[in-house]
Amino acid sequence: MPDSLPPCRARWNCVCSRDDGLRRHRIAPVEFSGDPDAAFARVKRLVADTRRTRVLTATDRYLHARCRTRIGFVDDLELLLCREAGVIQVRSASRLGIYDFGVNRRRVERLRRRSEGT
């Protein structure tokens, strides 16, 4: 289980909430209030219930899922619970290609909207 999520490569097919990432890849983490474990469990359920998504690894503070786009490309979604900071760090990246037409950013923003109130 990683202690942090990897940064995005130089391509335009990734978003990540790491502070040291490039500006074009930067996206805010998923924030929560209350019990961190309950919030992370809720977000993990939201990911697991998402169409064309398969959870590959899930622990008490890390999740790795494979997401298929409508046209069949495969993306990786990673979440990392940071209890003390009150956030869930997030990274979503295409496995292939140089540009993802915003698919990864929309995926994370949709997850954020669905998780509001956690």
PyMOL commands that set and color helices and strands:
alter all, ss='L'
color gray80, all
select helices_A, chain A and resi 23-25+36-48+103-115
alter helices_A, ss='H'
color red, helices_A
select strands_A, chain A and resi 14-16+30-31+53-58+62-68+74-82+87-94
alter strands_A, ss='S'
color yellow, strands_A
deselect
rebuild
show_as cartoon
